[in-house]
Amino acid sequence: MIEELRGKGIGTFMLNILFKRAKLSDLHIILLEVRESNKRARKFYQNNGFEELRKKRKDKILYGYIY
């Protein structure tokens, strides 16, 4: 993300579109990978309903959103 655009709600907006499209497609689980070192992204996803599932590799964590 470009620094000047951080905190403007763009990521949340895009994530909400993803959630709506998933519901329309009858999808109930969304998985993503985040580098363990990317604390800002991890916090963002946790604040938006994702839960840490497990470490997949040495430097990545698998997150999932289930609704």
Backbone as CSV, one residue per row, in Angstrom:
resi,resn,N_x,N_y,N_z,CA_x,CA_y,CA_z,C_x,C_y,C_z
1,MET,0.850,-1.178,0.000,0.000,0.000,0.000,0.894,1.239,0.000
2,ILE,0.553,2.198,-0.800,1.272,3.469,-0.843,1.008,4.202,0.474
3,GLU,2.062,4.690,1.074,1.977,5.295,2.415,0.913,6.388,2.499
4,GLU,0.803,7.224,1.474,-0.173,8.322,1.501,-1.617,7.813,1.505
5,LEU,-1.831,6.582,1.086,-3.183,6.034,1.012,-3.564,5.215,2.244
6,ARG,-2.604,4.952,3.126,-2.899,4.181,4.336,-3.885,4.942,5.213
7,GLY,-4.786,4.194,5.826,-5.732,4.799,6.750,-6.906,5.502,6.098
8,LYS,-7.058,5.347,4.799,-8.156,6.001,4.074,-9.372,5.083,3.912
9,GLY,-9.266,3.844,4.388,-10.395,2.924,4.295,-10.446,2.120,3.005
10,ILE,-9.433,2.230,2.176,-9.439,1.529,0.891,-9.380,0.014,1.096
11,GLY,-8.505,-0.444,1.976,-8.387,-1.879,2.244,-9.677,-2.452,2.804
12,THR,-10.293,-1.745,3.724,-11.562,-2.190,4.311,-12.656,-2.225,3.248
13,PHE,-12.691,-1.216,2.407,-13.659,-1.166,1.309,-13.504,-2.382,0.398
14,MET,-12.267,-2.680,0.000,-12.003,-3.808,-0.882,-12.337,-5.135,-0.203
15,LEU,-12.021,-5.250,1.073,-12.321,-6.474,1.805,-13.829,-6.682,1.913
16,ASN,-14.574,-5.625,2.125,-16.035,-5.735,2.194,-16.634,-6.181,0.862
17,ILE,-16.061,-5.724,-0.235,-16.505,-6.196,-1.549,-16.235,-7.697,-1.669
18,LEU,-15.066,-8.132,-1.233,-14.731,-9.556,-1.257,-15.728,-10.366,-0.439
19,PHE,-16.053,-9.904,0.762,-17.006,-10.615,1.621,-18.388,-10.710,0.948
20,LYS,-18.834,-9.613,0.356,-20.137,-9.618,-0.309,-20.154,-10.574,-1.500
21,ARG,-19.080,-10.558,-2.291,-18.999,-11.456,-3.450,-18.958,-12.912,-2.996
22,ALA,-18.257,-13.173,-1.904,-18.186,-14.542,-1.378,-19.580,-15.015,-0.959
23,LYS,-20.310,-14.168,-0.273,-21.667,-14.543,0.147,-22.568,-14.797,-1.054
24,LEU,-22.485,-13.938,-2.056,-23.292,-14.123,-3.260,-22.943,-15.429,-3.973
25,SER,-21.714,-15.858,-3.842,-21.262,-17.102,-4.472,-21.412,-18.298,-3.547
26,ASP,-22.029,-18.076,-2.389,-22.245,-19.126,-1.396,-20.934,-19.726,-0.884
27,LEU,-19.904,-18.893,-0.785,-18.620,-19.311,-0.208,-18.627,-18.933,1.267
28,HIS,-18.159,-19.820,2.113,-18.220,-19.583,3.548,-16.857,-19.500,4.216
29,ILE,-15.805,-19.727,3.460,-14.461,-19.673,4.031,-13.561,-18.899,3.071
30,ILE,-12.801,-17.978,3.619,-11.799,-17.241,2.855,-10.466,-17.456,3.556
31,LEU,-9.472,-17.893,2.810,-8.141,-18.120,3.372,-7.143,-17.184,2.723
32,LEU,-6.164,-16.742,3.494,-5.092,-15.929,2.942,-3.814,-16.191,3.710
33,GLU,-2.708,-15.878,3.076,-1.403,-16.006,3.709,-0.836,-14.623,3.972
34,VAL,-0.221,-14.477,5.129,0.394,-13.212,5.528,1.762,-13.525,6.118
35,ARG,2.749,-12.764,5.742,4.069,-12.949,6.350,3.981,-12.624,7.832
36,GLU,4.603,-13.456,8.621,4.591,-13.249,10.068,5.158,-11.883,10.430
37,SER,6.123,-11.419,9.677,6.763,-10.130,9.964,5.876,-8.932,9.600
38,ASN,4.798,-9.140,8.848,3.927,-8.047,8.417,2.850,-7.804,9.476
39,LYS,3.252,-7.187,10.551,2.357,-6.977,11.697,1.178,-6.074,11.366
40,ARG,1.410,-5.094,10.528,0.318,-4.178,10.156,-0.789,-4.938,9.423
41,ALA,-0.413,-5.780,8.466,-1.413,-6.560,7.722,-2.098,-7.565,8.632
42,ARG,-1.338,-8.221,9.498,-1.935,-9.192,10.407,-2.980,-8.534,11.296
43,LYS,-2.673,-7.361,11.811,-3.627,-6.640,12.655,-4.866,-6.236,11.849
44,PHE,-4.656,-5.769,10.631,-5.767,-5.379,9.762,-6.726,-6.547,9.552
45,TYR,-6.184,-7.701,9.193,-7.044,-8.864,8.935,-7.725,-9.346,10.213
46,GLN,-7.017,-9.338,11.318,-7.636,-9.739,12.592,-8.775,-8.793,12.948
47,ASN,-8.581,-7.503,12.740,-9.620,-6.507,13.026,-10.823,-6.646,12.101
48,ASN,-10.644,-7.369,11.002,-11.730,-7.558,10.045,-12.270,-8.986,10.044
49,GLY,-12.077,-9.690,11.147,-12.727,-10.979,11.318,-11.912,-12.204,10.986
50,PHE,-10.696,-12.029,10.489,-9.863,-13.183,10.199,-9.251,-13.707,11.483
51,GLU,-9.060,-15.011,11.541,-8.428,-15.649,12.687,-7.213,-16.423,12.221
52,GLU,-6.163,-16.397,13.034,-4.972,-17.153,12.705,-5.293,-18.645,12.797
53,LEU,-4.984,-19.367,11.733,-5.244,-20.796,11.718,-3.994,-21.593,12.082
54,ARG,-2.901,-21.315,11.398,-1.661,-22.032,11.685,-0.525,-21.406,10.893
55,LYS,0.664,-21.741,11.294,1.823,-21.358,10.501,1.966,-22.372,9.385
56,LYS,2.055,-21.881,8.188,2.178,-22.764,7.042,3.636,-23.070,6.742
57,ARG,4.435,-22.045,6.780,5.866,-22.182,6.556,6.577,-21.354,7.610
58,LYS,7.859,-21.357,7.526,8.666,-20.644,8.516,8.251,-19.191,8.675
59,ASP,7.964,-18.505,7.569,7.711,-17.058,7.634,6.283,-16.661,7.289
60,LYS,5.379,-17.631,7.109,4.009,-17.267,6.729,2.999,-17.883,7.680
61,ILE,1.932,-17.156,7.883,0.826,-17.599,8.722,-0.419,-17.655,7.848
62,LEU,-1.197,-18.688,7.988,-2.431,-18.830,7.242,-3.566,-18.273,8.089
63,TYR,-4.324,-17.339,7.505,-5.475,-16.749,8.176,-6.738,-17.196,7.463
64,GLY,-7.810,-17.308,8.223,-9.079,-17.673,7.617,-10.208,-16.833,8.156
65,TYR,-11.169,-16.575,7.319,-12.387,-15.874,7.709,-13.531,-16.838,7.437
66,ILE,-14.273,-17.138,8.447,-15.377,-18.081,8.316,-16.652,-17.384,8.769
67,TYR,-17.678,-17.450,7.955,-18.961,-16.851,8.336,-20.096,-17.735,7.916
